[in-house]
Amino acid sequence: MKQKMVNISANTVVRNTKKSDFMKLGNILIIDGSSRKNGFTKKQLEFLKENVDCENITVYEAYKNKFEFCDGCNFCEANEKCKFSDLDEFFERFENADLIVFASPIYNGSFSSPLKALIDRFQFYYTYFYKHNKTQKITKRRMGVLLTSSGRVGEKWLSIMEEQLKFAFSILNIEFIGSALCNFTDTTPDIEKVEKEIKNILERIEQL
């Protein structure tokens, strides 16, 4: 099906599209932490998009979008916002999405560098949460999933990445739905396994 694609900022793409009738969501935000155009993380994202019926899919490419790093300045503690405004549009879409997909290859047992740096920029949500007696700054409850790929066996590192996201999600008002992992991408990637895992995630979302 032909897709309408609109650039909302540098290298950030919005797709207004209808896919299969597998399931329907209003807004999906994909946070893409892979630099490889034809890598296995990208292939997982394409498979996911082929199996949802969504009015709006926003893809934020962490490698291509340049943003400031959190420098621990504590500005957000006093002002309840970040001193940098470069991610304001991203955070607006982040807060309004129904489903947020974090996608990253496993590098040194964790997320790719720009994706980890992006997660660090959530700091102002953390300071608000604890400053206001564990009150969520984001009132809308969202869903979150993790898609990963590993050159070899990645289950150990996947569990570490899941724990990092679950902690972040507890403060970002996101329910962790599940994860999918494509192993052995350097040799014989287990495509059938990871596609089954993605379908299982979508089935769980549909049942909520």
N, C-alpha and C positions, 0 to 999 in steps of 0.2 A: 504494500500500500504506500502511496506517495506520502511523504511527510513534509510538513511545513516547519522549517527551521529558522529561528530568529536569534541573532546574537544580542545578548543583553549586556555583556561586558566582554572584555578581551578574553577570547577562547572559552567562554561559557556559553553553552548551547541550550536553548529551550526547544523541545519538540512537542507540538500538539499532534497527538497521534492516537489512533485506535488500532490495537493489535488483535490477538485472538480473544475469544470470549472466556478464557480461563478464569480471569478475575478482573475486577474493576476497582481502581483507586483514583482519587481526585488529583493528587499531586505527589509526584515522586521526585526526590532529590538524590541524585547519584554523585557521591564524592569519590572521584576517580584518582587513586594514588599511583597509577601505573604510567610509565613513560613510553612503553612499547606499543606502537600503533596496532600491531597484530599479535600481541602477547596473549597469554592464556587468561590473565585477569580481564582484558578487554573482551575476550571470547565469552567469558562467563556473563559479563554485563549484557552483551548482545543476546545471549540466550534468555536471560531474565526479561529483557525488554520485549522479546518475541512472545512471551507467555503472560503478559499482562495487558489489560485494556485500561489505558490511563489517558486522561484528558491532557495532562501536562507532565512531561518528564524534563527536568533540568539536570544537565550534566556539568558538574564543576570539576575541571581538570586541574588538580593541585600542582602538577609540574609546569603547566603553561601559565597559570595565573600567578603573578608576582605579588607577594604581600609581606607586610612587616612581621617580624617574629615577636612573640611575647618576650619582654625583657625584664619582667618582674618588678616593674616600677611602682606598683601599688596604686596607680591612678584610679583603677576601677574600685578599690575599696572605699574611696571618698566620693567618687562620682557615679558609681554603679553603671559604668560603661567603659569601653576601651578608649584610650587616648587616640588610637588610630581609627580612621574612618574608611580605610580601604576595603574592609570586608562587610560594610553595612548592608549592601544589597544581598550578599551571600547569607548573612544572618537572618534577614527578613524571610528569605526563601527557606532557610533551615527551620525557622520557627513555625512556618505555615505548611510544611510538607506533611503528608499523611504517612509516608514511608521514606526512610532515609537509608540509603545503601552505602556502606563504607566498603571500598574495594581497594585491595593493595596486594602486591606480591610480598612475600616474606623475605625481608632483608635483615641479616644478622639477628634473626629471631624475633623481629617486630615489624612495625609498619615502615613503609618507605619514608624517607626524610621529610618531604614536603607535607605528607599526610599527618605525620606526627607533629610537625610545626603548626599545622592548621588546628589540630586538636588542642594544642597548647593555647591557642587564641580563644578557647572557650573559658579562659580563666575568669572573666567578669561574671559568668554565670555561677561559678563556684563561690566567688566572694559574696554575691548577692544571696545565695543559698544559705550560707553560714551566718551572714550578717543579719538576716531576717528569720532566725530561728528555724532553719531548714525549710524555708518556703520556696517553692519553685518559681523562678523568674518567668519561665515559659509555662503558660497555663494550659496550652493544648497538649493532650497526650498523643504521642506519636509512636510509630513502630520503627525498629532498627534492625538491620541485618549486616552480616560481614561476609564478603567474598574474598577469598585469598588463593594464592597459587605458590607452590614451592618446587624448587629444582629437584629436591629429593623428598624424603618423608617429613611432613611438616606438622603432624598432630601436636607434638610437644609445644611448638611455637604458636600454633593456633590457639591452644588453651591459654597461653600467656596474653595473646592479643584479645581474646574474648574477655578475660578478666579486666584488662585495661578499659575496654569499651563498656562493660557492665558497670564499672565504677563511674565512668563519665555519664552513662545513661541515667544512673540513679539521681543525678543532679540536673540533667537536661530534660527530664520528664519523657523519657523514651523507654519503651518496653523492648527488651532484647528478644527477638523471635528465633534467631538461629544463625548458623554459619554454614558455608560450603567451602571445601578445600580441594583444589586440584593438585595432586602429588605428581612427582616424577616428570616435571615439565622439561627437564634437561634430556630426558631419554624417551620414556613411553608414558605420556600423560594419561591419567585415568579420566578421560572425558565423560564416559558413561556414568561413572560414579558421581562426579560433581554435578552433572545435569540432573541426576536423580535427587541429589541433596537440595538443589535449587527448587525443583518442583515440590519437594516436601515442605520447604520453607513457605512457598506460595500457598500450599494447601492449608498450612497452619494459620496463615494470615486470613484466608478465606473463612475459616471456622471461627475467628474471633468476633 
